[in-house]
């Protein structure tokens, strides 16, 4: 599909822009000399990025010295040519500069450039959680100059024993190399973070161990690196809403339940190794009040025992075989307590989406909350339930825990019940959601994430991704992780549009005849307006008919992936030369031409205005007479 954009007038340069591959949506991009940078707003089907909050740090290093509050802990750090330069002579130096303040939810971004490196393995980092003194332990998001290596990007911790713990690695689409500006960012929500390389998510982690007072930092190792436009923005706390361009949050249903016996530590381990962001499990109490991880009301289906879980003691439940029903190599796997599951997640990594299964009393919910707190996992547990009372009790007892409401059928007003229950997420059956996809946008607008269950089909994943779902609960987490990875490799098909002529901010006189030109990608249609009136691309603007002053061009394009709009302004100026041009091209009678030219030559603008107003429709055509008179009166003002 090609968007027909009219050709420019003779003498104006025009060329056709190529198409982006995936949607086969081609666009004709008409360009002229002097294109200016303009802001573009894109509205697409996927959810928007999290709403921006307070900008804590915004530094362009224009002062020529280190900004106030920036602490060069070690190494050489200096501001030069509008950039911050950090130097580390060898790989043994993890030189750093700290700044900012402690934040739980924030986005740190910077333009980074390797000026020189001792080897392609050397790196620079964004410090996520670093003591202001630079002491260990600290967490960083690292970029090597050889960014296409398997570990070109990393999340890593430097421990108090000066050892490295690398939790996640990824490769970038291209090498940062040397002498090349790369815009990078890390978006942090508690123990979760996304590594964003050149505008696209490259990987994520849920393994951060946050401190109570760590700040932000920049690092350099075995290289000289320059930084520019460093920004730290505090974000709203709900990091569960998926930023535009990012893939699903992967939630392993009862662990990797398609590959191992559900709701067991082995299923949890397989899900973790497969890259799941969250483990989803169910909790119910034993007869003696110990919370156990089990889905059914009875143990019959998933163990070698029988009976209701609430009629069995903890000792009886621990004696059951919870693995042999799934396969012979799982013989002897046990039903875990909630405490055991949380301890495993705390020490080996991972987060828990915990479903309170069935009706629970307030005291039973209080026991669950106590176990979560005793295991020091309050920052890594998300509670969900079909039972509204269970959510109310959780809110009352532990307001710090995020809440999700499970639904088989959608509420008439999901936003209203989300507000009533103080939900962080609304978690419906995926197929029910696909029947009413329009509920996603208002939930996002209300700050509520959407997590769909239980979806194992790539075809349905694609449909859920298109309507903006944030997380998917699935029995096949490893497959969804792979699907996410493929999603990140897809070319960006969001439409773009820029007004290339007149250039944004241009000041034009009456004698100029700019051609209206637009460049667009991934678009099927283009609509352009001048001062609110629809016009056409390729039109030569007749500035003799426009009022002096500011004029606005708006361009909107639509394509398979959404809509994009942009605006550009230009100013028509009143000048002696412009008046001369207007007069010579006015079509006025010879006597009037002589009279008007004489007034202009002598700077007699007030007299010119009076004369032309008298002769309008007589010796001077009325339409051009109005423009000449207006410009003359503008120039006549002191």
C-alpha positions in Angstrom: 0.0 0.0 0.0 1.4 3.4 -1.0 0.3 6.8 0.2 0.2 9.1 -2.9 1.9 12.4 -2.0 1.8 15.0 -4.7 5.0 15.9 -6.4 6.5 19.3 -5.8 6.6 22.1 -8.3 9.5 22.3 -10.9 12.8 23.1 -9.3 11.8 21.5 -6.0 13.5 18.2 -5.0 11.3 15.2 -4.4 12.0 11.6 -3.7 10.1 8.5 -2.7 10.8 7.0 0.8 11.0 3.3 1.0 8.8 1.0 2.9 9.2 -0.9 6.1 9.0 -4.6 5.5 6.7 -6.3 8.0 3.3 -4.8 7.0 4.3 -4.1 3.4 2.9 -0.6 4.1 4.9 1.7 1.8 4.9 5.4 1.9 6.0 8.1 -0.5 8.1 10.6 1.3 8.5 14.0 -0.2 11.5 15.8 1.0 12.9 19.3 0.3 16.1 21.0 1.4 16.3 22.4 4.9 14.2 19.8 6.7 13.8 20.6 10.4 13.4 18.4 13.4 9.8 18.3 14.6 8.1 16.5 17.4 6.0 13.5 16.5 3.2 12.1 18.6 2.3 8.4 17.8 -0.9 6.8 19.0 -1.0 3.0 18.4 -3.0 0.0 19.6 -0.4 -1.2 22.1 -0.4 0.5 25.5 1.4 3.8 26.0 4.5 4.0 28.2 4.0 4.7 31.9 3.0 8.2 32.6 6.0 10.4 33.2 6.4 11.8 36.7 8.8 14.2 38.4 12.1 14.8 36.6 14.6 14.4 39.3 17.8 14.9 37.2 18.1 16.6 33.8 21.7 17.4 32.9 23.1 18.5 29.5 26.5 19.5 31.0 26.3 23.0 29.4 27.9 24.7 32.5 31.4 23.4 31.7 31.9 21.9 35.2 30.6 18.9 37.2 27.0 19.6 38.2 26.2 20.3 41.9 25.5 17.1 43.8 27.5 14.8 41.4 30.1 12.9 43.3 33.1 11.6 41.3 33.9 8.7 43.5 36.9 7.4 41.6 38.6 7.8 38.3 38.8 10.9 36.1 35.6 12.7 35.4 35.4 16.0 33.6 32.9 18.1 31.7 34.2 19.2 28.2 32.5 20.3 25.0 29.0 19.9 26.6 29.6 16.3 27.6 30.7 14.4 30.7 33.8 12.3 30.1 34.8 9.4 32.3 38.1 7.5 32.0 39.2 4.1 33.3 42.7 3.1 32.4 42.2 -0.7 32.7 39.7 -3.4 33.2 40.4 -3.5 37.0 39.0 0.0 37.5 35.2 0.3 37.9 35.2 4.1 38.0 32.0 5.8 38.9 30.2 9.0 39.6 27.1 9.1 41.7 24.1 11.5 41.6 20.4 11.7 42.0 18.4 10.3 45.0 16.9 7.1 46.1 13.9 6.1 44.0 11.8 2.9 43.9 10.3 3.6 40.5 12.2 5.5 37.9 13.7 5.8 34.5 17.4 6.6 34.0 18.4 7.5 30.5 21.5 8.9 28.8 23.3 9.3 25.5 26.5 7.3 25.7 29.5 7.2 23.4 32.7 5.1 23.7 35.5 7.5 22.8 38.2 4.8 23.1 38.3 1.3 24.6 41.2 -1.1 25.6 39.1 -4.0 24.2 35.7 -4.7 22.8 34.8 -6.4 26.1 35.2 -3.1 28.0 32.0 -1.4 29.2 30.1 1.5 30.5 27.1 1.4 32.8 24.0 3.1 34.2 24.1 2.6 37.9 20.6 1.5 39.2 21.2 1.2 42.9 24.5 2.5 44.1 25.5 3.9 47.5 26.3 7.6 47.2 29.8 6.8 48.5 30.3 4.2 45.7 30.8 1.4 48.2 29.6 -2.2 47.4 27.1 -3.7 46.9 25.7 -2.0 43.8 23.6 -2.8 40.7 24.3 -1.7 37.2 22.9 -2.0 33.6 26.0 -2.5 31.5 26.8 -1.9 27.8 29.9 -3.2 26.2 31.4 -1.5 23.1 31.1 -4.9 21.5 27.3 -4.8 22.1 26.4 -7.6 19.7 28.2 -10.2 21.9 25.9 -12.5 23.8 26.8 -10.5 26.9 26.9 -7.2 25.2 24.2 -5.9 27.6 24.0 -7.1 31.2 22.3 -6.6 34.5 24.8 -7.3 37.2 25.6 -6.8 40.9 29.0 -6.1 42.5 28.9 -7.8 45.9 30.4 -6.8 49.1 33.1 -9.4 48.5 33.9 -7.7 45.1 32.5 -10.6 43.1 30.3 -10.3 40.1 26.7 -11.7 40.0 25.4 -11.4 36.4 21.7 -12.0 36.4 20.8 -11.4 32.8 22.6 -10.9 29.5 21.5 -10.0 26.0 22.9 -8.8 22.7 22.0 -5.6 20.9 21.1 -5.2 17.2 24.3 -3.4 16.4 27.6 -2.7 18.1 28.0 0.5 20.0 31.6 0.6 18.8 33.5 3.9 19.3 32.5 7.4 18.2 28.9 6.5 18.0 26.1 8.1 20.2 23.7 5.5 21.6 20.6 6.5 23.5 20.1 4.0 26.4 17.7 3.8 29.3 16.9 1.5 32.2 13.4 1.5 33.7 13.2 0.3 37.3 10.2 -0.7 39.4 11.4 -2.2 42.7 13.3 -5.4 42.0 12.3 -5.3 38.3 14.1 -3.5 35.5 14.0 -3.2 31.7 17.2 -2.5 29.7 16.3 -0.3 26.7 18.8 0.1 23.9 18.3 2.7 21.3 14.6 2.9 22.0 13.8 -0.8 22.2 13.7 -3.1 25.1 16.6 -5.6 25.0 16.0 -7.5 28.2 14.5 -7.4 31.6 15.2 -8.7 35.1 13.3 -9.4 38.2 16.3 -10.1 40.3 17.4 -6.7 41.6 18.1 -6.5 45.3 17.3 -3.0 46.2 18.8 -1.0 49.0 17.1 1.6 51.3 19.3 4.5 50.1 21.0 3.7 46.8 21.1 6.5 44.2 22.0 6.6 40.5 25.4 6.5 38.9 27.5 6.3 35.7 30.3 3.8 35.3 33.3 3.3 33.0 35.6 0.3 32.8 38.7 0.1 30.6 37.6 2.9 28.3 36.9 6.6 27.9 33.2 7.2 27.6 31.3 10.4 27.2 27.7 11.0 28.4 25.1 13.6 27.5 21.5 14.4 28.3 21.3 12.4 31.4 17.8 12.3 32.8 16.2 10.6 35.8 12.4 10.6 35.9 10.4 9.3 38.8 7.7 6.9 37.5 4.2 5.9 38.9 4.5 2.8 41.0 2.6 0.5 38.7 5.4 -1.0 36.7 3.0 -3.7 35.5 1.6 -1.6 32.7 3.6 -2.6 29.6 5.5 0.2 28.0 5.0 0.7 24.2 7.4 -1.5 22.3 8.0 -3.9 25.2 6.8 -7.5 25.2 4.4 -9.2 27.7 5.2 -9.9 31.3 5.5 -13.7 31.3 3.7 -15.4 34.2 4.2 -19.1 34.6 0.9 -20.7 35.5 1.4 -23.0 38.5 5.1 -22.9 37.5 6.1 -24.5 34.2 3.0 -26.7 34.5 3.2 -28.0 31.0 6.7 -29.4 31.7 6.6 -30.4 35.4 4.1 -31.2 38.2 2.2 -28.0 38.9 2.6 -25.9 42.0 5.9 -27.6 43.0 9.4 -26.2 43.4 10.6 -28.1 40.4 8.0 -26.5 38.2 9.1 -23.2 39.7 12.7 -23.9 38.9 12.0 -24.8 35.3 9.9 -21.7 34.8 12.7 -19.6 36.3 15.3 -21.1 34.0 12.9 -20.6 31.1 12.9 -16.9 31.7 9.5 -16.4 33.3 9.1 -13.0 35.0 6.6 -14.3 37.5 5.5 -17.6 39.0 1.8 -17.9 39.5 0.8 -20.4 42.3 -2.2 -21.0 44.6 -2.3 -21.0 48.3 -4.7 -22.8 50.8 -4.4 -23.7 54.4 -3.9 -27.1 55.9 -6.0 -28.3 58.8 -3.5 -26.8 61.3 -3.4 -23.5 59.5 -0.2 -23.7 57.5 -0.4 -22.1 54.0 0.4 -24.7 51.3 0.8 -24.3 47.6 -2.0 -26.3 45.9 -4.6 -25.6 43.3 -7.5 -28.0 43.9 -9.6 -28.2 47.0 -8.5 -31.8 47.4 -5.1 -33.6 46.9 -6.6 -36.3 44.8 -5.6 -35.2 41.3 -2.0 -34.0 41.9 -0.7 -36.3 44.7 -0.9 -40.0 45.8 -3.2 -39.0 48.6 -6.9 -38.3 49.0 -9.0 -35.8 50.8 -9.5 -32.1 51.3 -6.5 -30.0 51.9 -8.3 -28.4 54.8 -8.8 -31.8 56.4 -5.1 -32.7 56.3 -2.4 -31.6 58.6 0.9 -30.1 57.5 2.6 -33.4 58.4 0.2 -35.4 56.3 0.6 -33.0 53.3 4.4 -33.1 53.5 4.3 -36.9 53.3 2.5 -36.9 49.9 4.1 -37.6 46.6 3.2 -34.6 44.3 5.3 -35.7 41.3 4.7 -39.2 40.3 1.3 -38.5 38.7 3.1 -36.3 36.2 6.0 -38.6 35.3 8.3 -41.2 36.8 11.3 -38.9 37.0 9.3 -36.6 39.4 8.7 -39.3 42.0 9.2 -37.9 45.5 8.5 -34.3 44.7 6.6 -32.7 47.6 3.8 -30.2 48.1 5.6 -27.0 49.2 4.5 -24.7 51.9 4.2 -21.1 51.0 7.2 -20.3 53.2 9.3 -22.9 51.3 8.2 -21.4 47.9 9.0 -17.9 49.0 12.4 -18.9 50.4 13.2 -20.5 47.1 12.3 -17.4 45.2 14.2 -15.1 47.6 17.4 -17.1 47.3 17.3 -18.2 43.7 15.4 -15.4 42.1 11.9 -14.7 40.9 8.6 -13.1 41.9 5.3 -14.6 42.9 1.8 -13.9 41.6 0.0 -15.6 44.5 -3.6 -16.6 44.1 -5.6 -16.9 47.4 -7.6 -19.9 46.4 -11.2 -20.1 47.6 -12.8 -18.5 50.6 -10.5 -17.4 53.3 -11.2 -15.9 56.7 -9.5 -12.7 57.7 -7.3 -14.7 60.1 -6.3 -17.1 57.3 -5.3 -14.1 55.1 -3.4 -12.7 58.0 -1.4 -15.9 58.2 -0.5 -15.6 54.5 0.6 -12.0 55.0 2.7 -13.0 58.0 4.5 -15.6 55.9 5.2 -13.2 53.1 6.6 -10.7 55.6 8.6 -13.3 57.5 10.2 -14.4 54.3 11.1 -10.7 53.5 9.2 -11.0 50.2 6.6 -8.2 50.5 8.3 -6.4 47.6 8.1 -9.4 45.3 4.6 -10.8 45.8 1.5 -9.8 44.0 -1.8 -11.1 45.4 -4.7 -12.1 43.2 -8.0 -13.9 43.9 -11.5 -14.5 42.6 -12.6 -13.8 46.1 -13.3 -10.1 46.7 -13.2 -10.6 50.5 -9.7 -12.0 50.3 -8.5 -8.9 48.4 -10.2 -6.6 50.9 -8.6 -8.4 53.8 -5.2 -8.3 52.1 -5.6 -4.5 51.5 -6.5 -4.0 55.1 -3.6 -6.1 56.5 -0.9 -5.3 53.9 -1.6 -2.2 51.9 1.9 -2.5 50.4 1.0 -5.7 48.4 -0.4 -5.1 44.9 -3.7 -6.7 44.2 -5.3 -8.3 41.1 -8.9 -9.4 40.7 -9.4 -12.6 38.8 -12.5 -12.8 36.6 -14.0 -15.5 34.4 -16.6 -13.1 33.1 -15.9 -9.4 32.8 -17.5 -6.8 35.1 -19.9 -4.3 33.5 -17.5 -1.6 34.7 -14.0 -3.0 35.3 -12.6 0.5 36.1 -15.1 1.1 38.8 -14.5 -2.2 40.6 -10.7 -1.7 40.2 -11.0 1.7 42.0 -13.2 0.2 44.7 -10.8 -2.6 45.4 -7.6 -0.5 44.9 -6.4 -2.9 42.2 -3.1 -2.8 40.6 -4.3 -5.3 37.9 -7.5 -6.6 36.5 -6.9 -10.2 35.5 -9.6 -11.7 33.3 -10.0 -14.9 31.3 -8.1 -14.2 28.1 -10.9 -15.4 25.8 -13.5 -13.3 27.6 -11.2 -10.3 27.3 -10.8 -10.8 23.5 -14.6 -10.6 23.3 -14.4 -7.1 24.9 -11.0 -5.7 24.0 -12.2 -2.1 24.5 -11.9 -2.4 28.3 -8.1 -2.3 28.1 -7.6 1.3 27.3 -9.8 2.7 30.1 -8.1 0.4 32.6 -4.7 1.7 31.5 -6.0 5.3 31.7 -7.0 4.5 35.3 -3.5 3.1 36.0 -4.6 -0.5 36.2 -2.7 -3.3 34.4 -4.4 -6.1 32.5 -3.1 -9.7 32.9 -4.9 -12.4 30.9 -5.2 -16.1 31.9 -4.5 -18.9 30.9 -3.3 -18.6 27.3 -1.0 -21.1 25.6 -1.5 -20.3 21.9 0.8 -18.1 19.9 -2.2 -17.0 17.8 -4.0 -15.8 20.9 -0.8 -14.2 22.3 -0.7 -12.1 19.1 -4.3 -11.0 19.5 -3.7 -10.1 23.2 -0.5 -8.2 22.3 -2.4 -6.1 19.7 -5.1 -5.0 22.2 -2.5 -3.9 24.7 -2.6 -6.7 27.4 0.3 -6.3 29.8 0.9 -9.8 31.1 -0.1 -13.3 30.1 -0.5 -16.2 32.5 0.5 -19.4 30.6 1.3 -23.0 31.1 4.1 -22.6 28.5 6.3 -19.8 29.9 9.4 -20.8 28.0 7.6 -20.7 24.7 6.1 -17.3 25.5 9.6 -16.0 26.4 10.7 -17.1 23.0 7.7 -15.5 21.4 8.5 -12.3 23.2 12.1 -12.4 21.9 10.8 -12.8 18.3 8.5 -9.8 18.9 11.4 -7.7 19.9 13.1 -8.5 16.6 10.2 -7.4 14.5 10.8 -4.1 12.7 9.0 -1.1 14.1 5.9 -0.6 12.1 4.6 2.4 13.9 3.7 5.2 11.5 5.9 8.3 11.4 5.4 11.7 9.8 7.4 14.9 9.5 6.7 18.2 7.7 9.8 18.9 5.7 8.7 22.1 4.1 8.1 24.8 5.2 10.7 24.0 7.9 9.5 24.3 11.4 10.0 27.9 12.7 10.7 29.3 9.2 10.3 33.1 8.7 9.2 33.7 5.1 8.5 36.8 3.1 5.9 37.3 0.4 8.2 36.6 -2.5 8.9 33.0 -1.4 6.8 30.1 -2.7 7.5 27.1 -0.5 6.1 23.7 -1.5 4.2 21.9 1.2 6.1 18.6 1.7 5.7 15.7 4.1 7.8 12.6 4.8 5.9 9.6 6.2 6.6 5.9 6.9 4.3 2.9 7.5 1.3 5.0 6.5 -1.7 4.3 4.2 -3.2 7.8 4.3 -2.0 11.3 4.9 -4.1 14.3 5.9 -2.7 17.8 5.9 -4.2 21.0 7.1 -3.1 24.7 7.0 -4.5 26.7 9.8 -7.3 24.1 10.2 -8.2 23.9 6.5 -7.5 20.8 4.6 -4.9 21.2 1.9 -2.7 18.9 -0.3 0.9 17.8 -0.2 2.9 19.2 -3.1 0.9 22.4 -3.1 3.0 25.6 -3.7 1.9 28.0 -1.0 0.9 31.4 -2.2 2.2 33.7 0.6 0.7 36.7 -1.1 -2.8 35.6 0.2 -1.9 34.7 3.8 -2.0 37.2 6.6 1.2 38.3 8.1 2.0 36.3 11.2 2.2 32.7 12.4 0.6 29.8 10.5 0.3 26.2 11.5 0.5 23.0 9.4 -0.7 19.8 10.8 -0.1 16.4 9.2 -1.7 13.1 10.3 -1.0 9.7 8.9 -2.7 6.4 9.6 -1.3 2.9 9.0 -1.8 -0.7 10.2 -0.1 0.0 13.5 -1.9 3.2 14.4 -1.8 7.0 13.8 0.9 9.6 14.0 0.5 13.4 14.0 2.9 16.3 13.9 2.7 20.1 13.6 5.0 22.7 12.1 4.7 26.5 12.2 6.0 29.2 9.9 5.7 33.0 10.0 4.9 35.3 7.1 6.8 38.5 7.7 5.9 42.0 6.6 8.8 43.9 5.1 9.6 46.6 2.5 10.7 44.0 0.1 7.5 42.0 0.6 5.4 45.0 0.0 7.3 45.7 -3.2 6.7 42.2 -4.4 3.0 42.4 -3.5 2.6 45.6 -5.4 4.4 44.4 -8.6 2.4 41.2 -8.7 -0.9 42.8 -7.7 -2.4 43.3 -11.1 -3.1 47.0 -10.2 -3.6 49.7 -12.8 -0.3 51.5 -14.0 -1.1 54.7 -12.1 -1.8 52.8 -8.9 1.5 50.8 -9.3 3.4 54.0 -9.6 1.7 55.6 -6.6 2.1 52.5 -4.3 5.8 52.0 -5.4 6.5 55.7 -4.5 5.0 55.3 -1.0 7.1 52.1 -0.4 10.3 53.7 -1.7 9.9 56.6 0.7 8.8 54.4 3.7 5.4 56.1 3.7 3.5 53.1 5.0 0.6 54.8 6.6 -0.1 56.8 3.5 0.2 53.6 1.4 -2.4 51.9 3.6 -4.8 54.7 3.2 -4.3 54.9 -0.5 -4.7 51.3 -1.2 -7.8 51.0 0.9 -9.4 53.8 -1.1 -8.5 52.1 -4.4 -9.5 48.6 -3.4 -11.7 47.1 -6.1 -11.0 50.1 -8.3 -7.4 50.6 -9.4 -6.2 47.7 -7.1 -7.8 44.3 -6.9 -9.7 44.0 -3.6 -8.2 40.8 -2.3 -4.6 41.9 -2.7 -5.4 45.4 -1.6 -6.4 44.0 1.9 -3.0 42.2 2.2 -1.0 45.3 1.1 -2.9 47.6 3.5 -2.5 45.2 6.5 1.3 44.8 5.9 1.7 48.6 5.4 -0.1 49.3 8.7 2.1 46.7 10.4 5.2 48.5 9.1 3.8 51.9 10.0 3.6 51.0 13.7 6.5 52.5 15.8 
